[in-house]
Each structure stands twice: as structure tokens, then as C-alpha cells.
Amino acid sequence: MTSAEIDGKSLLLTGGTGSFGKAFVKHLATHCKPKRLVIFSRDELKQFEMAQTFSPEKYPFIEYLMGDVRDRSRLGRVLDGIDTVIHAAALKQVPAAEINPTEAIATNVQGAINIIDACIDRGVKKVVALSTDKACNPINLYGATKLCSDKLFVAGNNYSGKHPTRFSVVRYGNVIGSRGSVIPFFMKMKEKGELPITDEEMTRFFITLSDGVKLVIRALNDMEGGEIFVPKIPSMKITDVAKAVAPNAKTRVIGIRPGEKLHETLISVDDARNTVEKEHYYVILPQKANQMKSSSEKVGDGRRVAEGFQYSSHTNTQWLNERDLLGLLDTHAGEIER
């Protein structure tokens, strides 16, 4: 995959010490030649721990800067000289957001506003924001804040004016092995011999961290501004996840938790009216672009999806079985957060 939008460029990664951040930095350190990569996050311990693996001494292009996306003035300072921003910072735990709504809003919504304004003011060229399947038809506060964030980044292209800044979004499902996800949780719980299952019919989309990184790089290469990029990824039943991770453990159905869906959706029927299918991903076009005659240029080598199309985890055409998941866990063992 080409790294033309990374090589020789100065990048800033918000939430850079998270699961995605580590995978992104590993990819860049191995496959790309950025001029500068700023890891921007608020936890000094996580930065210290990450620097043990990706030290500025070994990787001179890496810098660690502390700060919070809630702090507009700090963002203005750290974005000086930056060409590209990958916005991965978020409060993403569903139960925590339900209990602490103002905190989730401050980071996920006000933080997005701060990023957009600061990037425009500093002349950043491209911004890709990470989203989630929970932002599509949200029923919990986390999903609602991420939908709001998505709308803000898409609209950012309208009020950047004569400034060069362009904004796009990537939206994908559960990341295999990321911190707080179901697979590391099941790995810990299997020692007790019993796994809690919310519902036996529950399904989820799954993507590896490596594929998440590739999607972001693909978005950087292909974006014109305002798109939401959605990867073609497989689904899996949660009961099959449990069997794969802990085949000898019993399961106990505990019921769906507040703010949780039985199935997740990446593209709704309403979004489908503006959606184009390409080889590796779907693109939800901004409605303004979709209504313009020139929007055919944005379709490019893709084709519009059929009327009534919906991309949901339980009606997906791609599925993982137990053997598939075990193979992914073996191949991507280094990405699993314990």
C-alpha cells in the first residue's frame, strides 16, 4: 500500500498511546518514512511505557507530547507545522459514558470541535477521524457522541473556507484484541471456567488492528473531504467467539446491558442512498457532494449500492467461524491487549 500521504510528512496522532496508536506507529516505523510523528495524549505513564518500544532515540521522527483534545490552546500549539492529523482520542467505554455523559461529550464532541478549529487555523492539510459502528443509529451516549463527531468532521469541509484543510472519517466495528474488547475479556474469564454472554443471538463486526491501520492509510490516499470510509469486514456470533477462545468453559446468559444492541450496523438504509461500493470498502458520500453533478467523479471506480441496502452484522455476507478467529488470533497475537 502506498504511503505517499505519509512519507516526508509531519503527522500528529491524538490518543496515540491507545491500541490503534500503537499499531499505527508500528506500521509507520516498519513501512513508511514520515518526517515527523507526534504522539499526542494525556497519560504520561502510557507515553513512558510506549517509548520503551518506540523510543525517539531509535526512531528519531517520533515525538511524545502531552495534552488533551479538550484544551484548544494546547492543540493550537502542538499542531504547528503538522500536515496530517489522525484523530483517535475518545472516551469509548459504553457503560462509562452512560454514567459520565458530560465527560464523554467534553472529549468526543467538544474535542472534535477543538480539533477541527485548530487544524483549520494551523493550515493542516488532511484530517482523518476514527469512528465506530455504534455511531450508526445510536442507542447509547457513546454512539451518539461519535455520530455527532462524525457530523462535525464532515461539516468541517464546509467551513474551512479558503483554508486547505480537508476532513474525512473512518468507521469500523470491534477491533480484535483491542483494550476493553470482548476477546481479551473472554481470555481472562476462561480461567474461571464460565463466560458471561449477553445474548446467544448477538453478532458483531470484527476487524484486526492491522486492517484498521490500512483503512486509515487508504482513506488518507483516497479522500477528497467529507467521506465516511467503511471497510468490508466479517461478522461473528458472540457465542462462536466464546467457543473459540474458551472451548471448555461454560456460558451464562446475563442479558443485554443498557445501551447495547443485539446487532450492529455500519451503514444504515438512509446512509445507503449516498453510499458507493469499492473493492475494499464502502464510501458514504457527504449529501452535498451526492447532490452535485460532479459527484460522479467521487464515485470513480465504484458503484452506488442498491436501494434499501443496509450493512449490518447479522445480515453480512462475510462470516468468521471458530477456526478463522483462532487463525487471526495466532497471526495477530502481538496486537492483543492483555
N, C-alpha and C positions, 0 to 999 in steps of 0.2 A: 504493500500500500504506500502510495506516495506521501512524502512528508513535506511537500513544498510549502505548506502553510505553517510549518514549524521550524524547518531548518533556517538558521540565520535570524530568527525572530525572537523577540522578548515576550515571554508569556507569564501570566500570573494565574495561579490556581487557588481559588478560595476553598476552604475546607480541605486543604491539601494533605492533612495527616490522616484522613479517613481511608476507608477501604479502597474507594475509587482512586483517591490521590496517590496511594502507594503503587497501585497497578499502573497508573498513568506515568508516574515518574520512572518506574522500572522500564516501561516501553520506550520512553524518550531516551533514557540512559543507554538503552541497548540498540535502538534502531534509528534514532534521529540526532540532529546536531543543532539544537537551539542555541541562540546567542546567550539567552538568559532565561532561567525558570525560577520564579519567585513562589515559594510555598507560603501561603498566607493563611494563618489560623490563629486561634486564641489560646491554645493549650501548650504551655512551654514544655511540659513533660513529654507530650506526644512528639513535639518537634525534636527534642533531645533524643528520644528513642529512634525516631526516623533517621536522624542524622548519623546514627551508628551504622546504618546500612548505606545511606546515600549522603555521604559526607561532602561538604564543599571542597575539602582537600582532594578527594578522589574525583569528584565531579565539579569542577570549578564554575560551571554555568548555574549551579544550584545555589539559591539564597533562601534563608528562612527568616521571615518577618512576622512578628506578632501583630494581631489586631482583630477586630470584629467587624463584620459587614454591617452591623448596626451603627458603626461610627463613620459618618460621612466624611468628616475631615481627614481621618486616617486613610480612608480609601483614596482620597484625592492625592495624598502624599505618595502612597505605595504604587499608584498607577502611573506615576511619572515615567515616561519612556517605554511604556508597555504597548505592544502591538496587539496582543490577543489575550482574552480572558476566558478561562473555563470556570464557570461558577458551580461549584459542587457543595458549598456550605449550606447546611439546612438542619433544622430540628425535625427528625423524621420518624420518631417512635410514636405510633398511633395512640397508645394509652396515655403517654406523657403529654401529648398535645391536647388531648381531651381534658386533662386535669389542669394544664397550664396554658390555656388558649392565648393569653396575651404575650407569653414568651414565644410561642410558635409564630404568631403574627409579626412580632418585632423582628425575628430573624428571617422568616420565609417571605414575608410581604414587604415590610419596610426595608429589609436588607436588599431585596431585589430592586426597589426604587433607588436606593443609595448606589447600587452597582451601576444601574442604567445612567443615572445622572452623572456620576463620577467618570464613567467611561466616555460619555459624550463630551464632557468638559475637558478631558485629557486627550481626546483625539484617538482613543483606542480604535483599531480597525474592525476587529471581529470579536463577538462575544457569543459563546455557546453556554446555555444554562441547562443543567441536568434536571429532569423532571421524573415523574413516576406514573405508573398505571392508575394509582389512586387519585390522580388529578382528573381523570375522565369520569364524568358523572359521580362526583364525590359524595360520600355519605358521612365522612368523618372530617374533623377540623384540619388534620394534616393534609388530606386530599384537597380540601377547599383552599387552603393557603397556597398549595402548589398550583392549583388551577389559576388562582389569582396571579401568582408569579408568572405562569406561562403567558397569560393575557398581557401582563405588563411588558414582558420581553418582546412579544410580537408587536405590541403597540409602540415600543421604543423606536422602531424603524420609522414611525410616522412623525415623531417629534425630535428626531436627531437633526432635522433641518438640513443645512448645507454641510454639516459635520459628516465625516466619512464612516462613522460607527454603524455597524450592522449587527443585528441580534437574531439568533435562532435558538431553538430548543431541541433537546433530545429527550425522548420519553420511552422508558422501558420498564420491564417487570422486576420481579425479585431476583437479586443477584446471588448466585450460588456461592455460599461461603462467606458473604459479607458480614460484618459485625452486626449482631442483633437479628440475623435472619434465621429461618427455621432449621436449616441443616446443622449449623454449629450447636443450636439448642438441642436438637434431637441427639447429636453425638454425646452431649453431656448427660442428657436424661437417660440414655440407654443403659448406663451403669446401674441405674435404679431398677431396671427391668420393666419399666412401664412408661409409655409416651402419651401425653395428653393430645387428643385430636379434637379440634373444634367441631368438625362435621365430616362425615365419611364421604360426602359428595363434593367437598371443596376442591377447587382447582386453582392453579396459579401459573402465570408465565414465569419462565426461568431463563436467565442469561448469565454467562460467565463474566467475570471482571474483564478478562482479556477482550471479549467481544464488545463489552461496554466501551472500553477504550477505543477500539477500532471504529465503533459507530461515531464517537465524538470526533475522531480524526477525519472520518468520511464526511461528517457534517461540515467541518472546517473547510474541506476541499470543495464541497458542492454548494454550500449556502449562498444565497443571494440576499437574504434577510427576510425574516418573518415566518420561516418554515418551522414546522414541528416534525422532526425525523423520528420514525417509529421502526425498530428493527423487526425482521421476520424471525421469531424465536419460538421454541416449543413450549407446550404446556405439560403439566403433570398433576396427577391427583395427589393430594397430601397423604392419603393412605399409602400410595406407592412410594412416596418419599420415605415414610416411616419404615416400610418393609425393606427398602434398600439400605438405609442407614443402620437400622437395628432389627434384623430379621428375627431375632429370638425374643424381642421384647413384646409385651402385651400393649394393647392400645386402650385408652379410656376416653370416651366421647364426653367433652365438657361443655359443648355448645358454643355458638358464635359469640364472640366478645363484642362489647359496644364499639360501634364504628367500623366493624369488619364486614366484608362482603363474602358471599358464598363463592362467587366467581369475579374475576377482574376483567376490565375492558381497557384496551389501549386506544381503540378508535370507535367512537360511537356512530350510530346511524346518521346523526346530524353532521358530525365531522366528515363522514364519508362523502358528502356532497362536494367537499373541497379536497378530496384525497386522491393522490396519484400513486400507483404502484410501480416500483422499480425493481431491479434484480434482487438487491439485498435488503431493501427497506421500503416502507411507505413514507410519503411526504404529505402532511396536512398543510395545504397552502393557506396563506392568510386570505381572508374573504375578499379584501380589497383587490388583491392580485388576481384572485379567481374570477372576479367580475370584469377584469380588463381584457381587451382583445389580445394583448401581448402575453397573457398568461400561458398561451400555448408554448411559448418559449421556455417557461419554467417547467412544463411537463417534460420537454426534451425527449429522452429515450424511454419515458414511462408511459403508462396508460391510466386513464381515470378508472377508478373502481366502479363496480356495478351499483345501481341504485339499490338502497337497502342493505348495503354491505355493513358488517359490524365485525370488529376484530376483538373477540372475547376468548378468555382462557378455556371455556368449556365447549366452544364450537370451533376451536382451532383445528387446522389440518395437520399440524406437526405435534407429535407427542413424544415424550420421553418415557421409556419403561425403566424398570429397576436396573437392568444391565447397562442401559445408556447412562443413567445417573452415576453408577459406580465407575464407569469409564471416565466420565467428566471429573469426578472427584479425585480419581487417580492421576489424571493428566494435569489437573489444576490444584494439586494438593497444597502447593505453596501459597495459594490465594485464600485459603480458608482461615478465617479469624477465629482463634480458639478462645 
